[in-house]
Amino acid sequence: PANRITGQIIDRFASDKLESGRMDGTGGLSAKNVRDILSVIKMTLDIALADEILSKKVSFAKPRLLTKKAEILSPEAQNIILSLGNSENLREFGYYLCLQTGLRIGEICALQWNDVDFENQILKIGKTMLRIREPANSGRKTKIIFDSPKTQSSVRIIPLPESLVHQLEWRRQLAASSDAFVLTGTHAYIEPRLYTYSYKQFLDKHHIQNCGFHALRHTFATRCIEKGFDAKSL
């Protein structure tokens, strides 16, 4: 019953989720996921209080989020990625493109040649590729979908430097059509999971200390700030 809910009960519920909340039985949920769950509970209780279903406000704590240190490529690793601007391997060129534009892995995997406006020298980011879990009775565990990017502000226009436009132009001429994927030059795509694996193989091959694909985006942002780029625009 709503009138028997206390902060202590919700705190215990949150602790259980942190320790053993995963449905596959392999451990607890992240602090971020538990905070999201508690946000929904808080909104529900606030409405119940406003509608006089509850007689007093229920207070409870949210688990603290630990701030992760952003991964940044070393100068040596950065130079190796920058050398890929001349690579004929489209997958490798994709690493270079992400370092030069700050694209996320789902965005680069979903990028098609018609997203590149050569006349105005801009890149239009309006979709991302995701692998999501299928319903239990569907016969498949997961499937690939194309969706809008992570946040509303992630739908954006990225200005391209002249040198990058030239590097894109000759690769576009080799593509099957305007709606071919940039990473393949064909209508077949590379999904984020496989592209992550390809990236890890590349790091191992060049003896680069293992860092996540997102380090390309963080490095892009860091170098922009170092050059005096306006932080709010970035």
Kinemage of the C-alpha trace (Angstrom):
@kinemage 1
@onewidth
@group {chain A} dominant
@subgroup {mainchain}
@vectorlist {calphas} color= white
{ca pro a 1} P 0.000 0.000 0.000
{ca ala a 2} L 1.218 3.496 -0.895
{ca asn a 3} L 0.789 4.849 2.620
{ca arg a 4} L 3.179 2.200 3.986
{ca ile a 5} L 6.081 3.113 1.673
{ca thr a 6} L 9.005 4.589 3.606
{ca gly a 7} L 12.417 5.909 2.695
{ca gln a 8} L 13.954 2.911 4.426
{ca ile a 9} L 12.053 0.497 2.159
{ca ile a 10} L 13.196 2.327 -0.969
{ca asp a 11} L 16.790 2.480 0.291
{ca arg a 12} L 16.722 -1.289 0.801
{ca phe a 13} L 15.200 -1.755 -2.668
{ca ala a 14} L 18.009 0.362 -4.199
{ca ser a 15} L 20.674 -1.627 -2.345
{ca asp a 16} L 19.205 -4.886 -3.649
{ca lys a 17} L 19.293 -3.542 -7.217
{ca leu a 18} L 22.935 -2.492 -6.830
{ca glu a 19} L 23.919 -5.899 -5.459
{ca ser a 20} L 21.805 -8.316 -7.511
{ca gly a 21} L 19.483 -6.399 -9.791
{ca arg a 22} L 20.514 -7.885 -13.149
{ca met a 23} L 17.834 -10.115 -14.669
{ca asp a 24} L 20.439 -12.580 -15.917
{ca gly a 25} L 21.596 -13.163 -12.347
{ca thr a 26} L 25.180 -11.998 -12.940
{ca gly a 27} L 25.266 -9.197 -10.380
{ca gly a 28} L 23.943 -5.728 -9.724
{ca leu a 29} L 22.809 -2.805 -11.832
{ca ser a 30} L 24.992 0.252 -12.320
{ca ala a 31} L 24.525 3.272 -10.072
{ca lys a 32} L 23.266 5.182 -13.133
{ca asn a 33} L 20.529 2.613 -13.820
{ca val a 34} L 19.448 2.555 -10.183
{ca arg a 35} L 19.329 6.371 -10.085
{ca asp a 36} L 17.080 6.302 -13.182
{ca ile a 37} L 14.740 3.806 -11.495
{ca leu a 38} L 14.621 5.933 -8.346
{ca ser a 39} L 13.855 9.043 -10.420
{ca val a 40} L 10.708 7.357 -11.735
{ca ile a 41} L 9.759 6.302 -8.198
{ca lys a 42} L 10.290 9.862 -6.923
{ca met a 43} L 8.066 11.340 -9.640
{ca thr a 44} L 5.383 8.768 -8.846
{ca leu a 45} L 5.500 9.533 -5.118
{ca asp a 46} L 5.399 13.293 -5.790
{ca ile a 47} L 2.201 12.825 -7.813
{ca ala a 48} L 0.741 10.627 -5.079
{ca leu a 49} L 1.515 13.356 -2.523
{ca ala a 50} L -0.075 16.055 -4.706
{ca asp a 51} L -3.178 13.871 -5.149
{ca glu a 52} L -3.298 13.304 -1.363
{ca ile a 53} L -2.791 9.541 -1.745
{ca leu a 54} L 0.219 10.052 0.548
{ca ser a 55} L 0.023 12.224 3.639
{ca lys a 56} L 3.724 13.133 3.749
{ca lys a 57} L 6.746 13.301 1.470
{ca val a 58} L 8.892 10.162 1.245
{ca ser a 59} L 12.616 10.946 1.255
{ca phe a 60} L 15.391 8.591 0.174
{ca ala a 61} L 18.960 8.725 -1.076
{ca lys a 62} L 20.269 8.053 -4.591
{ca pro a 63} L 23.546 6.156 -5.082
{ca arg a 64} L 26.481 8.380 -5.952
{ca leu a 65} L 27.933 8.239 -9.439
{ca leu a 66} L 31.681 7.822 -9.699
{ca thr a 67} L 33.203 10.232 -12.197
{ca lys a 68} L 35.182 8.353 -14.814
{ca lys a 69} L 38.404 9.841 -16.102
{ca ala a 70} L 38.114 10.450 -19.836
{ca glu a 71} L 40.408 8.293 -21.959
{ca ile a 72} L 42.680 10.316 -24.240
{ca leu a 73} L 45.000 8.931 -26.907
{ca ser a 74} L 48.700 9.433 -26.315
{ca pro a 75} L 50.488 11.710 -28.835
{ca glu a 76} L 52.095 8.617 -30.394
{ca ala a 77} L 48.765 6.801 -30.753
{ca gln a 78} L 47.138 9.958 -32.089
{ca asn a 79} L 49.779 10.274 -34.805
{ca ile a 80} L 49.187 6.664 -35.861
{ca ile a 81} L 45.450 7.341 -36.218
{ca leu a 82} L 46.108 10.585 -38.090
{ca ser a 83} L 48.255 8.709 -40.604
{ca leu a 84} L 45.137 6.777 -41.621
{ca gly a 85} L 43.877 9.805 -43.536
{ca asn a 86} L 45.678 8.302 -46.528
{ca ser a 87} L 44.599 4.704 -45.893
{ca glu a 88} L 42.616 2.938 -48.604
{ca asn a 89} L 41.080 0.736 -45.914
{ca leu a 90} L 37.663 2.279 -45.179
{ca arg a 91} L 37.457 0.792 -41.684
{ca glu a 92} L 40.789 2.379 -40.768
{ca phe a 93} L 39.743 5.655 -42.374
{ca gly a 94} L 36.699 5.540 -40.077
{ca tyr a 95} L 38.973 5.761 -37.020
{ca tyr a 96} L 40.603 8.825 -38.565
{ca leu a 97} L 37.209 10.374 -39.344
{ca cys a 98} L 36.056 9.921 -35.741
{ca leu a 99} L 39.245 11.506 -34.416
{ca gln a 100} L 38.716 14.485 -36.754
{ca thr a 101} L 34.997 14.996 -36.059
{ca gly a 102} L 34.161 13.499 -32.641
{ca leu a 103} L 31.652 10.950 -33.970
{ca arg a 104} L 30.395 8.175 -31.705
{ca ile a 105} L 30.778 4.574 -32.842
{ca gly a 106} L 27.061 4.148 -33.578
{ca glu a 107} L 27.104 7.345 -35.637
{ca ile a 108} L 30.095 6.351 -37.785
{ca cys a 109} L 28.569 2.890 -38.385
{ca ala a 110} L 25.285 4.484 -39.542
{ca leu a 111} L 26.973 7.186 -41.638
{ca gln a 112} L 26.080 7.122 -45.337
{ca trp a 113} L 27.536 9.141 -48.180
{ca asn a 114} L 24.357 11.186 -48.557
{ca asp a 115} L 25.028 12.505 -45.031
{ca val a 116} L 28.098 14.303 -46.398
{ca asp a 117} L 27.298 17.687 -47.989
{ca phe a 118} L 30.357 18.343 -50.142
{ca glu a 119} L 29.052 21.640 -51.507
{ca asn a 120} L 28.685 23.201 -48.056
{ca gln a 121} L 31.509 21.141 -46.511
{ca ile a 122} L 29.433 19.763 -43.648
{ca leu a 123} L 28.571 16.397 -42.116
{ca lys a 124} L 24.931 15.847 -41.112
{ca ile a 125} L 24.488 13.565 -38.094
{ca gly a 126} L 20.888 12.449 -37.674
{ca lys a 127} L 21.004 8.730 -36.904
{ca thr a 128} L 22.911 6.091 -35.008
{ca met a 129} L 23.131 2.305 -35.171
{ca leu a 130} L 22.218 0.226 -32.112
{ca arg a 131} L 21.968 -3.449 -31.231
{ca ile a 132} L 18.989 -3.959 -28.931
{ca arg a 133} L 17.588 -6.949 -27.062
{ca glu a 134} L 14.639 -8.739 -28.681
{ca pro a 135} L 11.568 -9.982 -26.733
{ca ala a 136} L 12.088 -13.448 -25.224
{ca asn a 137} L 9.547 -15.120 -27.547
{ca ser a 138} L 10.901 -13.667 -30.805
{ca gly a 139} L 13.396 -16.443 -31.495
{ca arg a 140} L 16.303 -13.981 -31.661
{ca lys a 141} L 18.309 -12.476 -28.801
{ca thr a 142} L 19.147 -9.117 -30.396
{ca lys a 143} L 18.692 -7.079 -33.573
{ca ile a 144} L 20.239 -4.025 -35.246
{ca ile a 145} L 18.183 -0.831 -35.516
{ca phe a 146} L 18.779 2.707 -36.779
{ca asp a 147} L 17.638 5.335 -34.309
{ca ser a 148} L 18.042 9.018 -33.542
{ca pro a 149} L 21.336 9.865 -31.791
{ca lys a 150} L 21.918 9.696 -28.030
{ca thr a 151} L 20.397 13.108 -27.190
{ca gln a 152} L 18.499 15.824 -29.058
{ca ser a 153} L 21.660 17.940 -29.203
{ca ser a 154} L 23.428 14.994 -30.850
{ca val a 155} L 21.426 15.684 -34.035
{ca arg a 156} L 23.918 18.141 -35.444
{ca ile a 157} L 25.872 19.656 -38.304
{ca ile a 158} L 29.663 19.232 -38.220
{ca pro a 159} L 31.771 21.626 -40.331
{ca leu a 160} L 34.542 19.847 -42.225
{ca pro a 161} L 38.046 21.217 -42.830
{ca glu a 162} L 39.108 21.488 -46.479
{ca ser a 163} L 41.664 18.680 -46.166
{ca leu a 164} L 39.053 16.244 -44.812
{ca val a 165} L 36.630 17.157 -47.611
{ca his a 166} L 39.272 16.188 -50.189
{ca gln a 167} L 39.940 12.899 -48.391
{ca leu a 168} L 36.218 12.144 -48.431
{ca glu a 169} L 35.735 13.153 -52.065
{ca trp a 170} L 37.923 10.502 -53.674
{ca arg a 171} L 36.505 7.814 -51.417
{ca arg a 172} L 32.968 8.842 -52.378
{ca gln a 173} L 33.837 8.254 -56.040
{ca leu a 174} L 34.540 4.603 -55.234
{ca ala a 175} L 31.241 4.064 -53.370
{ca ala a 176} L 28.424 1.998 -54.885
{ca ser a 177} L 25.880 4.834 -54.567
{ca ser a 178} L 25.002 7.948 -52.573
{ca asp a 179} L 23.257 5.892 -49.877
{ca ala a 180} L 26.156 3.450 -49.452
{ca phe a 181} L 27.727 3.283 -46.005
{ca val a 182} L 30.940 5.258 -45.543
{ca leu a 183} L 32.674 2.385 -43.715
{ca thr a 184} L 32.069 -0.121 -46.526
{ca gly a 185} L 31.339 1.818 -49.719
{ca thr a 186} L 28.409 -0.585 -50.243
{ca his a 187} L 24.868 -1.078 -48.950
{ca ala a 188} L 26.131 -3.538 -46.338
{ca tyr a 189} L 26.919 -2.015 -42.955
{ca ile a 190} L 29.353 -2.819 -40.175
{ca glu a 191} L 27.632 -3.016 -36.799
{ca pro a 192} L 29.179 -1.310 -33.731
{ca arg a 193} L 30.123 -4.577 -31.997
{ca leu a 194} L 32.155 -5.816 -34.977
{ca tyr a 195} L 33.659 -2.394 -35.568
{ca thr a 196} L 34.777 -2.249 -31.939
{ca tyr a 197} L 36.473 -5.621 -32.394
{ca ser a 198} L 38.158 -4.366 -35.577
{ca tyr a 199} L 39.397 -1.295 -33.710
{ca lys a 200} L 40.830 -3.419 -30.898
{ca gln a 201} L 42.683 -5.564 -33.443
{ca phe a 202} L 44.134 -2.400 -34.946
{ca leu a 203} L 45.343 -1.204 -31.526
{ca asp a 204} L 46.974 -4.579 -30.839
{ca lys a 205} L 48.659 -4.607 -34.242
{ca his a 206} L 50.246 -1.214 -33.638
{ca his a 207} L 51.040 -1.886 -29.959
{ca ile a 208} L 48.779 0.918 -28.800
{ca gln a 209} L 47.700 0.660 -25.174
{ca asn a 210} L 44.143 -0.599 -25.186
{ca cys a 211} L 41.630 2.235 -24.857
{ca gly a 212} L 37.978 2.345 -25.806
{ca phe a 213} L 36.647 3.587 -29.125
{ca his a 214} L 35.159 6.570 -27.289
{ca ala a 215} L 38.731 7.776 -26.648
{ca leu a 216} L 38.719 9.070 -30.243
{ca arg a 217} L 35.822 11.387 -29.360
{ca his a 218} L 37.427 12.475 -26.084
{ca thr a 219} L 40.727 13.162 -27.857
{ca phe a 220} L 38.954 15.257 -30.497
{ca ala a 221} L 37.305 17.368 -27.789
{ca thr a 222} L 40.519 17.716 -25.767
{ca arg a 223} L 42.582 18.864 -28.755
{ca cys a 224} L 39.885 21.392 -29.696
{ca ile a 225} L 39.986 22.889 -26.202
{ca glu a 226} L 43.788 23.009 -26.295
{ca lys a 227} L 43.556 25.037 -29.527
{ca gly a 228} L 41.212 27.553 -27.905
{ca phe a 229} L 37.944 26.267 -29.411
{ca asp a 230} L 34.871 27.729 -27.703
{ca ala a 231} L 33.817 25.167 -25.077
{ca lys a 232} L 30.056 25.838 -25.336
{ca ser a 233} L 30.065 25.358 -29.124
{ca leu a 234} L 32.186 22.233 -28.728
